[in-house]
Amino acid sequence: MRCADVCPTGGIAVSGRYRTVQEITEEVVRDSLFYQNSGGGMTLSGGEPLAQWEFAARLLRECKDRAIHTALDTSGYARWEALEKVLEHADLVLFDIKHMDTEQHHWGTGKDNSLILENARRTASKVRTWVRVPLIPGYNASDENLERMARFARDIGAEKVSLLPYHIWGKAKYARLGREYTMEDTPLPSDEFVAHCQQVVEGVGAKATVGR
């Protein structure tokens, strides 16, 4: 279950419709037998779930109360007081980190990364955490940055670093929205390059996986 585009009215937009906590919970529960057989559960993703953290916390709590495994996929850019409330009901956090260098992070995202890194440290001390890295050639896929990310993940106690190779699946969405796709010239990473990046991460003692 991927829930995206939160709204300020106590609901959340899923597949173009506003939904309440109860409606989404009922939909998730209908698939509970599948979760039991597969070992999976509900991942609250987006967009950014913490943009409406109260809604996220209620939804995760409802699923936890029904013994459904819960995961939060987040950039971590939020007040700790809000994130901490959501973590109370999360079994796993998929913590996205774009870059370790503050200036490069700001250039790529428009935001400083100090709050994100501090929240990642605090999160990993409370909940099972995977550090997820969108692997973007020419931006954050240098050996130096990957080594820094791997050390950071290792030192905060994250279970692993998930390398997510850059793709162009979102390009068509930009076209439909009439927005410029600014990464037109970004090369797709080859299998050999991704394997090298995985070796770099593992070389500093962090577990690394690709695509998950």
C-alpha positions in Angstrom: 0.0 0.0 0.0 1.5 3.3 -1.1 -0.3 6.4 0.3 0.5 9.7 -1.2 -0.3 13.4 -1.5 -1.6 14.1 2.0 -4.3 16.8 2.4 -5.2 19.0 5.4 -8.7 17.8 5.8 -8.2 14.6 7.8 -8.0 12.5 4.7 -5.3 11.5 2.2 -5.4 11.3 -1.6 -4.9 7.7 -2.9 -5.4 7.0 -6.6 -7.0 10.5 -7.0 -9.5 10.2 -4.2 -9.5 11.5 -0.7 -9.5 8.7 1.9 -9.9 8.6 5.6 -7.9 6.6 8.1 -10.7 4.1 8.5 -11.2 3.6 4.7 -7.5 3.0 4.1 -7.3 0.7 7.1 -10.2 -1.4 5.9 -8.5 -1.7 2.5 -5.3 -2.8 4.0 -7.0 -5.3 6.3 -8.7 -7.0 3.3 -5.2 -8.1 2.2 -4.1 -9.2 5.7 -4.0 -12.9 4.7 -1.6 -12.0 1.9 0.7 -10.2 4.4 0.7 -13.1 6.8 1.7 -15.5 4.0 4.4 -13.2 2.5 5.8 -11.7 5.6 5.0 -8.2 4.3 2.7 -5.4 5.4 1.8 -1.8 4.8 4.4 0.8 3.7 3.4 4.4 4.1 5.1 6.3 1.3 4.4 9.2 -0.9 5.0 12.1 -1.5 6.1 12.7 2.1 4.0 11.0 4.8 5.4 13.4 7.5 3.7 16.3 5.7 0.7 15.3 7.6 2.2 13.4 10.4 -0.9 13.2 12.6 -2.7 11.3 9.8 0.3 9.1 9.3 0.5 8.2 13.0 -3.1 7.3 13.2 -3.0 5.1 10.1 0.1 3.3 11.3 -1.4 2.8 14.7 -4.6 1.4 13.3 -2.6 -1.2 11.3 -0.4 -2.1 14.2 -3.4 -2.7 16.3 -4.5 -5.3 13.8 -1.0 -7.0 13.9 -0.1 -5.7 10.4 3.6 -4.9 9.9 4.1 -1.2 9.2 6.9 0.6 7.4 7.5 4.3 6.9 9.3 5.6 3.8 10.4 9.1 4.5 13.0 11.8 3.7 13.2 12.6 7.4 12.7 16.3 6.8 10.4 17.1 9.7 10.4 18.2 13.4 11.7 15.4 15.6 8.7 15.8 17.8 6.4 14.9 14.9 8.6 12.1 13.5 8.9 10.6 17.0 5.1 10.3 17.3 4.9 8.5 14.0 7.8 6.1 14.9 5.8 4.9 17.9 3.7 2.9 15.4 6.3 1.9 12.8 8.1 -1.5 12.7 10.6 -0.4 10.0 11.8 2.9 8.6 13.0 3.4 5.0 15.1 6.5 5.5 15.9 8.3 2.2 19.2 10.2 2.1 20.2 12.0 -1.0 23.7 13.3 -0.3 26.1 13.5 2.7 27.5 16.9 1.6 25.4 19.8 2.9 26.0 22.1 -0.1 25.3 19.3 -2.6 22.2 18.2 -0.7 20.9 21.8 -0.8 21.7 22.1 -4.5 19.9 18.9 -5.4 16.9 19.2 -3.0 16.6 22.9 -2.0 17.1 21.9 1.7 19.9 21.5 4.2 20.6 17.9 5.3 21.6 18.6 8.9 18.0 18.0 10.2 17.7 14.9 8.1 20.9 13.3 9.3 20.1 14.1 13.0 16.7 12.6 12.6 18.2 9.5 10.9 20.5 9.0 14.0 17.6 9.3 16.4 15.3 7.1 14.3 17.9 4.3 14.0 18.2 4.3 17.8 14.5 3.6 18.2 13.3 1.6 15.1 14.7 -0.9 12.6 16.1 1.4 9.9 17.3 1.0 6.3 19.1 3.9 4.7 17.9 4.3 1.1 20.0 6.0 -1.5 18.7 7.0 -5.0 21.8 6.2 -7.0 22.2 9.2 -9.4 25.4 9.3 -11.6 27.0 12.7 -11.6 25.2 13.7 -8.4 25.6 11.4 -5.4 27.2 8.2 -6.9 30.8 9.1 -6.3 33.0 6.7 -4.3 33.6 9.4 -1.7 29.9 10.1 -1.1 29.0 6.5 -1.0 31.7 5.7 1.5 30.5 8.6 3.7 26.9 7.3 3.5 28.0 3.8 4.3 30.0 4.9 7.4 27.0 7.0 8.5 24.6 4.1 8.1 27.0 1.7 9.9 27.7 4.1 12.7 24.0 4.9 13.5 23.1 1.2 13.5 21.1 1.0 10.3 20.5 -2.6 9.1 21.6 -1.9 5.5 22.1 0.6 2.7 19.5 0.1 -0.1 20.9 1.4 -3.4 18.1 2.5 -5.8 19.5 3.0 -9.3 18.2 6.1 -11.1 15.5 5.4 -13.7 13.3 7.5 -15.9 9.9 6.1 -15.0 8.7 9.4 -13.7 9.5 11.3 -16.9 6.0 10.7 -18.4 4.5 12.2 -15.3 6.4 15.4 -15.8 5.1 15.7 -19.3 1.5 15.1 -18.2 1.9 17.8 -15.6 3.5 20.2 -18.1 6.7 20.4 -16.0 10.2 20.4 -17.2 12.2 17.2 -16.7 15.5 18.6 -15.7 17.4 15.3 -15.5 17.2 14.6 -19.3 20.9 14.2 -19.6 21.5 12.0 -16.5 22.8 8.6 -17.7 21.2 5.4 -16.5 23.7 3.5 -14.3 24.9 0.3 -15.9 24.8 -3.0 -14.0 28.6 -2.9 -13.7 28.5 0.6 -12.2 25.8 -0.4 -9.7 27.8 -3.5 -8.7 30.8 -1.2 -8.2 28.8 1.1 -5.9 27.6 -1.9 -3.9 31.2 -3.0 -3.4 32.1 0.6 -2.3 29.4 0.5 0.4 30.3 -3.0 1.6 34.0 -2.1 1.6 33.5 0.1 4.7 31.6 -2.6 6.6 27.9 -1.8 5.8 25.5 -4.2 4.3 24.3 -3.2 0.8 21.4 -4.3 -1.4 20.3 -3.1 -4.8 16.7 -2.1 -5.6 15.1 -3.0 -2.3 
